């Protein structure tokens, strides 16, 4: 019976892992530090990791390791070249969170447009109860219908966002971060043109040499002062210091971030904005709708089962 080790169970939010546990001799760790990785993986044939780094050095020291199940879509926590050289199979789970991330993107834009956090706080603080007025207009309330929505990276999530945005009455265009322009349901634009054209800009591309730092001070200067920027892809794509400066200068109207250059985010100018309500932030949870987590667990189990049956 294969020994299966999960290095960071906490990353699946305490959900039922019985579909995985039933596949072999299972050992789960809530968290694994770099110093613990070798010991936790000892004698394991199958290792499951969401974000724990599996380097060439680590994998070379694990002669029993034959399969790595990545508990996510992105595989940048595994040295894939080294795994291939060592004969270790690596498999991720793709597509499980498409709808979850797309809906989180829409929710963020609607919350920013309607200033939901501000009005919620206004009522719960007691300010509404003590007001003589039925209505309160402390911050603008915008409408999504009729907006121009620019998508940076039109993969599966970008396409779903495009579909939802169109359903809300938006005009949609995209920028191809790969440089490959395909026949799509929405038109392609150069990045500079897209940024100047858009009322909403959402980022859905992988982090690589082409996209690292893609949205910085120069790009924020191209945007409308009414523009909203959403990043639910990878933190390194948007320059956080440049974003904080753009928000403080009101050169854009607002932003939503679910991902950061360092996670958890340490000290950052984003924590000291002159108007904190211009930023909506969440701790890398856009992917984590309950249905999506269930799909991810099923996908991990299916990948391990396929490996075991192919031996």
C-alpha positions as CSV (number, residue, x, y, z in Angstrom):
1,X,0.0,0.0,0.0
2,X,1.5,3.4,-1.0
3,X,2.3,5.9,1.6
4,X,0.6,9.2,0.9
5,X,1.6,12.4,2.7
6,X,-0.3,15.7,2.5
7,X,2.1,18.5,3.6
8,X,-0.4,21.4,4.1
9,X,-3.9,20.1,4.8
10,X,-4.9,23.5,6.2
11,X,-4.9,24.8,2.6
12,X,-8.2,22.9,1.9
13,X,-10.0,24.6,4.8
14,X,-10.8,21.6,7.0
15,X,-12.9,19.9,4.3
16,X,-13.5,16.1,4.2
17,X,-10.4,14.4,2.7
18,X,-11.8,10.8,2.9
19,X,-11.6,10.4,-0.9
20,X,-7.8,10.9,-0.6
21,X,-7.2,9.1,2.6
22,X,-8.8,5.9,1.3
23,X,-6.2,5.5,-1.4
24,X,-3.3,4.3,0.7
25,X,-1.4,4.6,4.0
26,X,-2.2,8.3,4.6
27,X,-0.4,10.8,6.8
28,X,-1.5,14.4,6.9
29,X,0.2,17.5,8.3
30,X,-1.6,20.7,8.9
31,X,1.4,22.7,7.9
32,X,5.0,21.9,6.9
33,X,7.9,24.4,7.3
34,X,10.9,24.2,4.9
35,X,12.9,22.6,7.8
36,X,10.3,19.9,8.2
37,X,9.7,19.0,4.5
38,X,12.3,16.2,4.3
39,X,11.2,14.5,7.5
40,X,7.5,14.8,6.7
41,X,8.1,13.3,3.2
42,X,10.2,10.4,4.5
43,X,9.3,7.1,2.8
44,X,6.4,8.6,1.0
45,X,5.6,7.4,-2.5
46,X,3.0,10.1,-3.1
47,X,3.3,13.6,-1.7
48,X,0.4,16.2,-1.9
49,X,1.4,19.8,-1.7
50,X,-0.5,23.0,-2.2
51,X,2.2,25.6,-1.5
52,X,5.1,23.7,0.2
53,X,8.2,24.0,-2.0
54,X,9.6,20.8,-3.4
55,X,13.1,21.6,-4.7
56,X,15.6,19.5,-6.6
57,X,17.5,19.1,-3.3
58,X,14.4,17.9,-1.5
59,X,13.3,15.5,-4.2
60,X,16.8,14.1,-4.7
61,X,16.8,13.1,-1.0
62,X,13.5,11.1,-1.3
63,X,14.2,7.9,-3.2
64,X,10.7,6.5,-2.5
65,X,8.9,9.5,-4.0
66,X,7.3,8.7,-7.4
67,X,4.3,11.1,-7.6
68,X,3.5,14.6,-6.6
69,X,-0.1,15.7,-6.5
70,X,-0.3,19.5,-6.6
71,X,-3.4,20.6,-4.6
72,X,-3.9,23.6,-6.9
73,X,-3.6,24.6,-10.6
74,X,-0.3,26.4,-10.4
75,X,2.8,24.2,-10.1
76,X,5.4,26.8,-9.4
77,X,6.1,25.2,-5.9
78,X,7.7,22.2,-7.7
79,X,10.9,22.1,-9.6
80,X,9.4,20.5,-12.7
81,X,12.7,20.0,-14.5
82,X,14.2,18.2,-11.6
83,X,11.1,16.1,-11.1
84,X,11.2,14.9,-14.7
85,X,14.9,14.1,-14.5
86,X,14.3,12.1,-11.3
87,X,11.4,10.2,-12.8
88,X,8.8,11.8,-10.5
89,X,5.4,12.4,-12.0
90,X,3.7,15.7,-11.2
91,X,0.0,16.4,-11.7
92,X,-2.1,19.4,-10.9
93,X,-5.9,20.0,-10.9
94,X,-7.1,22.4,-13.5
95,X,-10.4,24.1,-14.0
96,X,-11.9,23.4,-10.5
97,X,-12.0,27.1,-9.5
98,X,-13.0,28.8,-12.8
99,X,-16.5,29.8,-11.7
100,X,-15.4,30.6,-8.2
101,X,-12.7,33.1,-9.3
102,X,-14.9,34.6,-12.0
103,X,-17.7,35.2,-9.5
104,X,-15.3,36.6,-7.0
105,X,-14.1,39.0,-9.7
106,X,-17.7,40.1,-10.4
107,X,-18.5,40.4,-6.7
108,X,-15.4,42.6,-6.1
109,X,-16.3,45.0,-8.9
110,X,-19.9,45.3,-7.8
111,X,-18.8,45.9,-4.2
112,X,-16.4,48.7,-5.3
113,X,-19.0,50.3,-7.6
114,X,-21.6,50.4,-4.9
115,X,-19.2,51.0,-2.0
116,X,-20.7,48.1,-0.2
117,X,-18.1,48.0,2.7
118,X,-18.7,51.7,3.4
119,X,-22.5,51.5,3.5
120,X,-22.4,48.3,5.6
121,X,-20.2,49.9,8.1
122,X,-22.3,53.1,8.1
123,X,-25.4,51.1,9.2
124,X,-23.7,48.8,11.7
125,X,-21.7,51.6,13.3
126,X,-24.9,53.2,14.5
127,X,-24.5,56.3,12.3
128,X,-27.6,55.4,10.4
129,X,-29.7,54.9,13.5
130,X,-28.7,58.3,14.8
131,X,-29.3,60.1,11.5
132,X,-32.5,62.1,10.8
133,X,-32.4,61.1,7.2
134,X,-33.8,58.0,5.5
135,X,-31.1,58.1,2.8
136,X,-27.3,58.6,3.0
137,X,-25.0,59.5,0.1
138,X,-21.6,59.4,1.7
139,X,-19.9,57.7,-1.3
140,X,-20.9,57.3,-5.0
141,X,-23.0,54.4,-6.1
142,X,-22.1,53.2,-9.6
143,X,-23.8,50.9,-12.1
144,X,-22.0,48.1,-13.9
145,X,-24.3,48.0,-17.0
146,X,-22.7,50.0,-19.8
147,X,-19.2,49.8,-18.5
148,X,-16.2,48.8,-20.6
149,X,-14.4,45.8,-19.1
150,X,-10.8,45.0,-20.1
151,X,-9.5,41.5,-19.4
152,X,-5.8,40.9,-19.0
153,X,-5.3,37.2,-19.9
154,X,-8.1,35.4,-21.6
155,X,-7.7,31.9,-20.4
156,X,-10.6,29.8,-18.9
157,X,-11.2,32.2,-16.0
158,X,-10.9,35.3,-18.2
159,X,-13.4,33.8,-20.7
160,X,-15.9,33.2,-17.8
161,X,-15.4,36.7,-16.6
162,X,-16.0,38.0,-20.1
163,X,-19.3,36.0,-20.2
164,X,-20.5,37.3,-16.9
165,X,-19.5,40.9,-17.6
166,X,-21.4,40.7,-21.0
167,X,-24.4,39.3,-19.1
168,X,-24.3,42.4,-16.9
169,X,-24.4,44.6,-20.0
170,X,-20.7,45.4,-20.3
171,X,-18.7,45.9,-23.4
172,X,-15.7,43.5,-23.2
173,X,-12.2,43.4,-24.8
174,X,-9.0,41.6,-23.8
175,X,-5.2,41.7,-24.0
176,X,-3.3,38.5,-24.7
177,X,-0.4,38.2,-22.3
178,X,1.1,35.4,-24.3
179,X,1.2,37.5,-27.4
180,X,-1.0,35.0,-29.3
181,X,-4.2,36.5,-30.5
182,X,-6.9,33.8,-31.2
183,X,-10.4,34.0,-32.6
184,X,-12.4,34.8,-29.5
185,X,-15.9,36.0,-28.7
186,X,-14.5,39.4,-27.6
187,X,-11.9,41.6,-29.4
188,X,-8.2,41.9,-28.6
189,X,-6.4,45.2,-28.0
190,X,-2.8,46.2,-27.2
191,X,-2.3,46.7,-23.5
192,X,-1.9,50.4,-23.6
193,X,-5.1,50.8,-25.7
194,X,-7.1,48.4,-23.4
195,X,-6.0,50.3,-20.2
196,X,-7.1,53.7,-21.6
197,X,-10.4,52.2,-22.9
198,X,-11.5,50.3,-19.8
199,X,-13.7,51.3,-16.9
200,X,-12.9,47.9,-15.2
201,X,-9.6,46.1,-15.7
202,X,-9.3,42.5,-14.3
203,X,-6.2,40.4,-14.3
204,X,-6.4,36.6,-15.0
205,X,-3.0,35.7,-16.4
206,X,-0.2,33.5,-15.0
207,X,2.9,35.0,-13.4
208,X,5.8,34.6,-15.8
209,X,8.6,36.7,-17.5
210,X,6.0,38.5,-19.6
211,X,3.6,39.4,-16.8
212,X,5.8,40.1,-13.8
213,X,5.3,43.8,-13.0
214,X,3.0,44.2,-16.0
215,X,0.8,46.7,-14.3
216,X,2.9,49.5,-12.7
217,X,3.1,53.2,-12.4
218,X,3.3,53.8,-16.2
219,X,0.2,51.6,-16.7
220,X,-1.8,53.2,-13.9
221,X,-1.1,56.6,-15.6
222,X,-2.8,55.3,-18.7
223,X,-6.1,54.5,-17.0
224,X,-9.1,56.6,-16.5
225,X,-9.5,58.3,-13.1
226,X,-12.8,56.4,-12.8
227,X,-11.2,53.0,-13.5
228,X,-11.3,50.0,-11.2
229,X,-8.5,47.4,-11.1
230,X,-9.0,43.8,-9.9
231,X,-6.2,41.2,-9.5
232,X,-7.2,37.7,-8.8
233,X,-4.3,36.0,-10.6
234,X,-0.9,36.4,-9.0
235,X,0.4,39.2,-6.8
236,X,3.6,39.9,-8.8
237,X,1.7,41.1,-11.8
238,X,0.5,44.3,-10.2
239,X,3.1,46.6,-8.6
240,X,1.6,47.1,-5.1
241,X,3.6,50.3,-4.3
242,X,2.5,51.8,-7.6
243,X,-1.1,50.8,-6.9
244,X,-1.0,52.4,-3.5
245,X,0.3,55.6,-5.0
246,X,-2.3,55.6,-7.7
247,X,-5.1,55.2,-5.1
248,X,-3.6,57.9,-2.8
249,X,-3.5,60.3,-5.7
250,X,-7.0,59.3,-6.9
251,X,-5.6,58.6,-10.4
252,X,-7.8,55.5,-10.4
253,X,-11.1,55.1,-8.5
254,X,-10.5,51.8,-6.7
255,X,-8.9,48.3,-6.7
256,X,-9.6,44.8,-5.4
257,X,-6.8,42.4,-4.6
258,X,-7.0,38.7,-3.7
259,X,-3.4,38.0,-4.3
260,X,-0.2,39.7,-3.2
261,X,3.5,39.7,-4.0
262,X,4.2,38.1,-0.7
263,X,1.6,35.9,1.1
264,X,0.7,36.6,3.8
265,X,1.4,40.3,3.0
266,X,3.9,41.9,5.4
267,X,4.3,45.7,5.8
268,X,2.9,47.4,2.7
269,X,1.9,50.9,1.6
270,X,-1.5,49.2,1.0
271,X,-2.1,49.2,4.7
272,X,-1.7,53.0,5.0
273,X,-3.9,54.3,2.2
274,X,-5.4,57.8,2.8
275,X,-8.8,56.3,1.8
276,X,-8.9,52.6,2.8
277,X,-12.3,52.2,1.2
278,X,-10.8,52.5,-2.2
279,X,-9.2,49.1,-1.7
280,X,-11.1,45.8,-1.3
281,X,-8.8,43.0,-0.2
282,X,-9.1,39.3,0.5
283,X,-6.6,36.7,1.7
284,X,-6.2,34.6,-1.5
285,X,-9.7,33.1,-1.3
286,X,-11.2,33.9,-4.7
287,X,-10.7,30.2,-5.6
288,X,-12.2,28.8,-2.4
289,X,-16.0,28.5,-2.9
290,X,-17.2,25.3,-1.3
291,X,-18.1,23.7,-4.6
292,X,-14.6,24.5,-6.0
293,X,-12.8,23.0,-2.9
294,X,-14.9,19.8,-3.3
295,X,-13.9,19.6,-7.0
296,X,-10.2,20.1,-6.0
297,X,-10.3,17.3,-3.5
298,X,-12.0,15.0,-6.0
299,X,-9.4,16.0,-8.6
300,X,-6.4,15.2,-6.3
301,X,-8.0,11.8,-5.5
302,X,-8.5,11.1,-9.2
303,X,-4.9,12.0,-10.0
304,X,-3.5,9.8,-7.3
305,X,-5.8,6.9,-8.3
306,X,-4.7,7.2,-11.9
307,X,-1.1,7.0,-10.9
308,X,-1.6,4.0,-8.6
309,X,-3.5,2.1,-11.3
310,X,-0.8,2.8,-13.9
311,X,2.0,1.3,-11.9
